[in-house]
Amino acid sequence: MSNKKIFREVFNFSDLKESLKFATRGIVYLFIFHRNLRIIFLLGFIALLLGFYFRLKGVELMVLCLTITLVFLAEVVNTTVELILDTFCDRYHPKIKIIKDIAAAVVLITVFNALAVGYIIFIRRIIYLMK
C-alpha cells in the first residue's frame, strides 16, 4: 500500500465531516428543546466574560473553562439518560425514577463544584471591586 493511500485512510475527512454534522445536530437539538442547557450555557458564557473582565491568569481561566464544560457535559449526560429511559419505558417505574434522580444529582454535584470554583476564583476580585 502506498504512503498516499495510507494517509487517505488514516485521515478520512469525509467521516470527520459526517461526525461533526451529527454532533452539531445534537447540540442544536439540546439548545432548542432543553431550557436547562440554555441556562447553563448562558451562565457559563457570563462566567467566561467575567474571567476576561477580571483578567484571570491562564491557569484560572483553564480551570474556569473546564468547570463550565463539566457542568455542560453533566447536563448533556442527564438529558441523554432521561431520553433513553423515556424511550424504553412509557409508564412510571420506581427504579427508573431513581436512575433519573441519580443522573440529576450528577448535574447538581457539578453545579456545586462550579459554585465553589467560581467563589475561589472571583470572590477576592469582586470584594476589591466593591471597595
C-alpha positions as CSV (number, residue, x, y, z in Angstrom):
1,M,0.0,0.0,0.0
2,S,1.4,3.4,-0.9
3,N,2.0,6.1,1.6
4,K,-0.6,8.3,-0.1
5,K,-3.3,5.6,0.4
6,I,-2.4,5.1,4.0
7,F,-2.5,8.8,4.6
8,R,-6.0,9.0,3.0
9,E,-7.3,6.1,5.1
10,V,-5.9,7.5,8.4
11,F,-7.1,11.0,7.7
12,N,-10.5,10.3,6.2
13,F,-12.1,13.7,6.4
14,S,-15.4,12.7,4.9
15,D,-16.1,10.6,8.1
16,L,-15.0,13.6,10.2
17,K,-17.4,15.9,8.4
18,E,-20.2,13.3,8.9
19,S,-19.4,13.1,12.6
20,L,-19.3,16.8,13.0
21,K,-22.7,17.1,11.3
22,F,-24.3,14.6,13.7
23,A,-22.7,16.3,16.7
24,T,-23.9,19.7,15.5
25,R,-27.5,18.3,15.2
26,G,-27.2,17.0,18.8
27,I,-26.1,20.4,20.1
28,V,-28.9,22.2,18.1
29,Y,-31.5,19.8,19.5
30,L,-30.3,20.4,23.0
31,F,-30.4,24.1,22.7
32,I,-33.9,24.1,21.1
33,F,-35.6,21.7,23.4
34,H,-33.8,21.8,26.7
35,R,-34.1,25.0,28.7
36,N,-31.6,24.0,31.4
37,L,-28.9,23.6,28.8
38,R,-29.5,27.1,27.5
39,I,-29.4,28.4,31.1
40,I,-26.1,26.5,31.8
41,F,-24.6,27.8,28.5
42,L,-25.6,31.4,29.3
43,L,-24.3,31.3,32.9
44,G,-21.1,29.7,31.6
45,F,-20.7,32.4,29.0
46,I,-21.2,35.1,31.6
47,A,-18.6,33.4,33.9
48,L,-16.2,33.3,31.0
49,L,-16.8,37.0,30.2
50,L,-16.1,37.8,33.9
51,G,-12.9,35.8,33.6
52,F,-11.8,38.0,30.8
53,Y,-13.0,41.2,32.5
54,F,-11.0,40.3,35.7
55,R,-8.0,39.2,33.6
56,L,-7.7,35.8,35.1
57,K,-4.4,34.1,35.0
58,G,-4.0,31.3,32.4
59,V,-4.5,28.5,35.0
60,E,-7.5,30.2,36.5
61,L,-9.1,30.6,33.1
62,M,-8.3,27.0,32.2
63,V,-10.0,25.8,35.5
64,L,-13.0,28.0,34.8
65,C,-13.4,26.6,31.2
66,L,-13.0,23.0,32.5
67,T,-15.6,23.7,35.2
68,I,-18.1,25.2,32.7
69,T,-17.6,22.3,30.4
70,L,-18.1,19.8,33.2
71,V,-21.5,21.3,34.1
72,F,-22.4,21.4,30.5
73,L,-21.5,17.7,30.0
74,A,-23.2,16.6,33.1
75,E,-26.5,18.2,31.8
76,V,-26.0,16.5,28.4
77,V,-25.5,13.1,30.1
78,N,-28.5,13.7,32.3
79,T,-30.7,14.6,29.3
80,T,-29.4,11.5,27.4
81,V,-30.2,9.2,30.3
82,E,-33.7,10.7,30.6
83,L,-34.4,10.4,26.8
84,I,-33.2,6.7,26.7
85,L,-35.3,5.8,29.7
86,D,-38.3,7.6,28.4
87,T,-37.9,5.7,25.1
88,F,-38.0,2.3,26.7
89,C,-40.5,2.9,29.5
90,D,-43.7,4.8,29.0
91,R,-45.1,4.3,32.5
92,Y,-43.9,5.0,36.0
93,H,-41.3,2.6,37.4
94,P,-39.6,3.3,40.8
95,K,-36.1,2.1,39.5
96,I,-36.3,4.4,36.5
97,K,-37.2,7.3,38.8
98,I,-34.1,6.5,40.9
99,I,-31.9,6.4,37.8
100,K,-33.2,9.7,36.7
101,D,-32.7,11.2,40.1
102,I,-29.1,10.0,40.2
103,A,-28.5,11.5,36.8
104,A,-29.9,14.8,38.0
105,A,-27.7,14.5,41.1
106,V,-24.6,14.4,38.9
107,V,-25.6,17.8,37.5
108,L,-26.2,19.2,41.0
109,I,-22.8,18.0,42.2
110,T,-21.1,19.6,39.2
111,V,-23.0,22.8,39.8
112,F,-21.9,22.8,43.5
113,N,-18.3,22.3,42.2
114,A,-18.8,25.2,39.8
115,L,-20.1,27.5,42.5
116,A,-17.0,26.6,44.7
117,V,-14.6,27.2,41.8
118,G,-16.4,30.5,41.0
119,Y,-16.2,31.6,44.6
120,I,-12.5,30.7,44.8
121,I,-11.6,32.5,41.6
122,F,-13.9,35.5,41.8
123,I,-14.5,36.4,45.4
124,R,-11.3,38.4,46.0
125,R,-11.7,40.3,42.8
126,I,-15.4,41.2,43.5
127,I,-14.6,42.3,47.0
128,Y,-11.8,44.5,45.7
129,L,-14.1,45.9,43.0
130,M,-16.7,46.9,45.7
131,K,-14.2,48.8,47.8
